[in-house]
Amino acid sequence: MNLLILVADFFRIGLFSIGGGLATLPFLFELADNAIGINSAGWLSREMIGNMLATAQSLPGPIGANLSAYVGYEYAGIPGAYIASLSLIIPSIIIIIIVSRTLEAFKGSVVVQNVFSGFRPAAAALLSAAGFGAITLSLWNASAPIWYEYIRWKEGLIFIVLFILILKLKKHPIVYIALAGVLGVVLQL
């Protein structure tokens, strides 16, 4: 029964997370916030998703698949990791097959072009919401005992430094991941 709940939750996430792996974050936050589906026992939290996101982004492969495998593993072990990953990508496979078969016949249609034009802002909004959620997870500590500890200053400093370096240097992402790890050790996060 647990694996069926995992299939249902990640199939739904895969079906509606338009825009790629980070677009799965709002759905994972929904699971964490509402204690529904696989999180009916309340084991998944926003803090846990933040840790999962950091791990998933540090590993090779698509972020969405890595996140789903991580959540699935935490929920139901190795079978859960496989089931969650497959359930996440199956909707995309189905949709791509349908779209590729029908797009050729309707590619000149104004309606089809308008539908795809409408998808772009939806994808941008989902990715922006995911990015905002990731920033909030990294820089905000709502469970802090003292009000001035709500903002994670050290993490904020790393964020600003890396953001500027990414814009200026345009190096491979692994450089910034390694630098963030070193800064985490140095700043004792």
LUMKOL-114403 format. One record per atom (N, C-alpha, C): x, y, z. Coordinates in steps of 0.1 Angstrom, whole numbers, plus 2048, in hexadecimal, padded with zeros to 3 digits. Each point is the difference from the previous one (the first is absolute). Example, Ala and Ser with C-alpha at 12.3 -4.5 7.8 and 13.67 -1.06 7.14 Angstrom:
// residues 2
8847C784E/7F780C800/80980C800/7FC80B7F9/80980B800/7F880B808/
***
This chain:
// residues 189
8087F4800/7F880C800/80980D800/80B800808/80980B800/8058037F2/8047F67F9/8058037F2/7F68057F7/7F37FC802/7F58067F7/7FE80F803/80280480D/7FF80E803/80B8077FA/80C7FA801/80C8067F9/7FE8027F1/7FA7F67FA/7FE8017F1/7F680C7FE/7F5800807/7F680A7FE/80680E802/80780280B/80680E803/80A8047F5/8097F77FC/80A8047F7/7FB8007F1/7F67F87FD/7FA8017F3/7FA80E7FF/7F980580A/7F980D800/80B80B7FF/80A7FE807/80B80A800/8068017F2/8037F47FA/8067FF7F3/7F78067F5/7F37FE802/7F68057F6/7FF80F800/80180680C/7FE80F801/80C808802/80C7FB802/80C808802/8068047F3/7F98097FA/8058067F3/80C809802/80B7FD7F9/80B808801/80D7F9805/7FF7F3803/80B7F9804/8017FD80F/80B7FB804/8027FA80D/7FD80A80C/80480C7FF/7FD80A80B/7F2803801/7F87FD7F5/7F2803801/7F97F5808/8077F6805/7FA7F6809/80080680E/80880A803/80180580E/7F2805805/7F88087F9/7F4804806/7F77F4804/8007F67F8/7F87F4804/8057F980C/80E7FF801/8067FA80C/7FD80980D/80080D7FE/7FD80980B/7F17FE804/7F87FE7F6/7F17FD803/7FF7F3809/8077F67FC/8007F3808/80580380E/80B807801/80680380D/7F6808809/7FA80A7FA/7F8809808/7F27FA804/7FB7F87F8/7F27FB802/7FF7F2806/80B7F9801/8007F2806/7F67F87F8/8018007F3/7F77F87F7/8087F57F9/7F97F77FA/8077F57F8/80B7F9807/80C8007FA/80B7F9806/80480680E/7FC80D802/80480780C/7F580080A/7F67F77FF/7F5800809/8047FE80F/80C7FA802/8057FF80E/80880C804/8028097F7/80780C803/8107FF801/8057F67F9/80F7FE801/8088097F7/7F98067F6/8078097F6/7FE80E804/80B808801/80080E804/8078087F6/7FD80D800/80780A7F7/80F7FF802/8057FF80C/80E7FF803/8067F37FA/7F97F5800/8047F47FA/8018027F1/7F68067FA/8008037F2/80C8087FC/80480A808/80C8087FE/80C7F8800/8027F7809/80B7F7800/8007F77F4/7F47FB7FC/7FF7F77F5/8048087F3/7FC80C7FF/8038097F4/80F8027FF/80680380B/80F802800/8077F37FB/7FB7F5805/8067F37FC/7FD7FD7F1/7F48027FC/7FB7FD7F2/8088097F6/80280D804/8078097F7/80F7FD7FF/8057F980A/80F7FC800/8037F37F9/7F57F97FC/8027F37F9/7FE8027F1/8067F77F8/7FD8007F2/7F27FC7FD/7FB8047F5/7F27FC7FC/7F680B803/7F47FE7FB/7F680A801/7FB80280F/7FE80C803/7FD80480E/7F37FA805/7F68007F7/7F37FA804/8017F2802/8077F87F8/8027F2802/8087FD80D/80A808802/8087FF80D/7F780280C/7F880B7FF/7F880480C/7F67F4802/7F97FC7F5/7F67F5802/8067F3806/80C7FD7FB/8077F4805/80380280F/80580B803/80380380E/7F47FF809/7F58067FC/7F4800808/7FB7F1801/8007FA7F4/7FB7F2800/8087F7809/80D802800/8097F8808/7FD80280F/7FF80D804/7FD80380E/7F27FA804/7F77FF7F6/7F27FB804/8007F1800/8067FA7F6/7FE7F17FE/80D7F97FC/80B805803/80D7F97FC/8028007F1/8087F67FC/8057FF7F2/7F47FE7F7/7F67F8803/7F47FF7F7/7F980E7FF/7FF80780B/7FA80E7FF/8088097F7/80D7FF800/8088097F7/7FD7FD7F2/8007F37FC/7FC7FD7F2/7F28047FC/7F77FD809/7F28037FD/7FD80F7FF/806807809/7FE80F7FF/8068067F4/80C7FC7FC/8068057F4/7F97FC7F4/7FC7F37FE/7F87FC7F5/7F38077FF/7F980280B/7F3806801/80180F7FC/80B806803/80380E7FC/8028027F1/8077F77FA/8038027F2/7F67F97F6/7F87F7804/7F67FA7F7/7F680A7FA/7FB80A808/7F78097F9/8078087F5/80D803802/8078087F5/8027F77F4/8037F3802/8017F77F4/7F37FF7F9/7F57FE807/7F37FF7F9/7FD80D7F9/80280C806/7FC80D7FA/8098027F4/80D7FD801/8098027F4/7FC7F87F5/7FC7F3802/7FC7F87F5/7F38057FA/7F6805808/7F48057FA/80380D7F9/808809806/80380D7F9/8077FE7F3/80A7F7800/8087FE7F4/7F87FA7F5/7F67F8803/7F87FA7F6/7F680A7FA/7FB809809/7F68097FB/80580E7FB/80C803805/80580E7FD/8038017F1/8057F67FA/8038017F2/7F48037F8/7F47FB803/7F48027F9/7FB80E803/80280680C/7FA80D804/80B80B802/80C7FE7FB/80A80A804/7FE80D7F9/7F88017F6/7FC80D7FA/7F4806806/7FA7FA809/7F4805807/80380B809/7F880B7FF/80280C809/7FC7FC80E/7F67F8802/7FC7FB80D/80B7F9807/8067F67F9/80B7F9806/80C809803/8038097F8/80B809802/7FD80980D/7F3804801/7FC80880C/8017F880C/7FC7F3800/8017F880B/80E7FE805/8097FE7F7/80E7FF804/80680D805/7FB80B7FA/80480D805/7FB80280E/7F57FB804/7FA80180D/8087F780A/8067F57FB/8087F8809/80C806805/8068097F8/80D806804/7FF80980D/7F6809801/7FF80780D/7FC7F780B/7F97F57FE/7FC7F780B/80D7F9805/8087FC7F6/80D7F9804/80980A808/80080D7FB/80980A807/7FA80280E/7F3801801/7FA80280E/8037F4809/7FF7F47FB/8037F5809/80F7FF804/8098037F6/80E801803/80380B80A/7FA80B7FE/80280C809/7FB7FC80E/7F57FA801/7FB7FC80E/8097F6806/8057F67F8/80A7F7805/80D807805/8058097F8/80C807804/7FE80880C/7F4807802/7FD80780C/7FF7F780C/7FA7F47FE/7FF7F680B/80E7FB804/8097FE7F6/80E7FC803/80780B808/7FF80C7FC/80680C807/7FB80080E/7F37FF802/7FA80180D/8057F5809/8017F47FA/8057F5808/80E802805/8088067F7/80E801803/80380C809/7F880B7FF/80480C807/7F780380C/7F57F9802/7F680380B/7FF7F4809/80180380D/7FE7F680B/7F5804809/7F47FC7FC/7F4803808/8007FA80D/8077F5802/8007F980D/80B80680A/80680B7FD/80A805808/7FA80580D/8077FE80C/7FA80480D/80180F802/8098077F9/80180F802/7FD8077F3/7F980B800/7FC8067F4/80B8047F6/80C804805/80B8047F8/8077F47F9/7FC7F4804/8067F47FA/7F77FB7F5/7F58067FD/7F77FC7F5/8078007F2/80980A7FE/8078017F4/80D7F8801/8037F77F7/80D7F9801/80A8087F8/808808808/80980A7FB/80C7F97F8/8057F6805/80B7F97FA/7FC7FB7F2/7F57F9800/7FA7FB7F4/7FD80B7F6/7FB80B805/7FE80C7F7/80C8057FA/80B801808/80D8047FB/8057F77F4/7FF7F3803/8047F67F5/7F78027F4/7F3802802/7F78027F5/80480C7F7/80380B807/80380D7F9/80D7FE7F8/80A7FA807/80D7FF7FA/7FF7F67F4/7F97F5801/7FF7F77F5/7F88057F5/7F5808803/7F88067F6/8088097F7/808809807/8098097F8/80A7F97F8/8077F6806/80A7F87F9/7F97F97F3/7F57FA802/7F97F97F5/7FD80A7F5/7FB80C803/7FD80A7F6/80D8057F9/80B802807/80C8057FB/8097F67F9/8027F4806/80A7F77FB/7FB7F67F7/7F37FC801/7FA7F67F8/8087F37FE/8047FB80C/8087F3800/7F67F4801/8057F4800/7F87F4801/7FA80080E/7F37FB800/7F980080D/8077F880B/8087F67FD/8077F980A/80A808808/80580B7F9/80A809807/7F880780B/7F48047FE/7F880880A/7FB7F680B/7FD7F47FC/7FC7F680A/80C7FD80A/80C7FE7FA/80B7FD808/80480C809/7FF80C7FA/80380C808/7F680280C/7F37FD7FD/7F680180B/8037F580B/8047F57FC/8047F580A/80B805809/80B8067F9/80B805808/7FC80B809/7F88097FB/7FB80B808/7F87FB80C/7F87F67FD/7F87FA80B/8097FB80B/80B7FA7FD/8097FA80A/80780C807/80580A7F8/80780B806/7F780880A/7F48037FB/7F7808809/7F87F780A/8037F3800/7FA7F780A/7F1800800/7FA7FE7F4/7F28007FF/7FB7F3805/
***
